[in-house]
Amino acid sequence: MNPLLNSLITELRRGTLTLAVLSQLRTPQYGYSLVQLLEKSDVTIDQSTLYPLLRRLEKQELVTSNWDTSESRPRKYYMLSEYGIEIFQQLRKEWQKTTQELSILLEGEDIHESD
């Protein structure tokens, strides 16, 4: 793939991954379960991207975490905080508005694709 295109796609996906992760944390999830939920919707995320993102969201107080040590393997569960729910709802509205605006712009495009 073209390096410039690859870079632009990564940049485009960065914000959408945050929204995708927040959307799945309305119920408690641990890292691997979160990856699986996202993959069911064809959203791929590497662990090297997910865990720093979760730490950042926790630092921003959008997400809370708790350790579950009741099983043989302790797991850290993440969930939206009250503040995180508010921010997620606002981001979702903004996403819907933006995608609607972009759809209108892109519908009018008459560029010939070279695929």
KAQUIMO-V915701 format. One record per residue. N is the residue number from 1. SS is DSSP state (H for helix, E for strand, C for the rest). Layout:
# KAQUIMO-V915701
n & ss
N & SS
N & SS
This chain:
# KAQUIMO-V915701
n & ss
1 & C
2 & C
3 & H
4 & H
5 & H
6 & H
7 & H
8 & H
9 & H
10 & H
11 & H
12 & H
13 & H
14 & H
15 & H
16 & H
17 & H
18 & H
19 & H
20 & H
21 & H
22 & H
23 & H
24 & C
25 & C
26 & C
27 & C
28 & C
29 & E
30 & E
31 & H
32 & H
33 & H
34 & H
35 & H
36 & H
37 & H
38 & H
39 & H
40 & H
41 & C
42 & C
43 & C
44 & C
45 & C
46 & C
47 & H
48 & H
49 & H
50 & H
51 & H
52 & H
53 & H
54 & H
55 & H
56 & H
57 & H
58 & H
59 & H
60 & C
61 & C
62 & C
63 & E
64 & E
65 & E
66 & E
67 & E
68 & E
69 & C
70 & C
71 & C
72 & C
73 & C
74 & C
75 & E
76 & E
77 & E
78 & E
79 & E
80 & E
81 & C
82 & H
83 & H
84 & H
85 & H
86 & H
87 & H
88 & H
89 & H
90 & H
91 & H
92 & H
93 & H
94 & H
95 & H
96 & H
97 & H
98 & H
99 & H
100 & H
101 & H
102 & H
103 & H
104 & H
105 & H
106 & H
107 & H
108 & C
109 & C
110 & C
111 & C
112 & C
113 & C
114 & C
115 & C
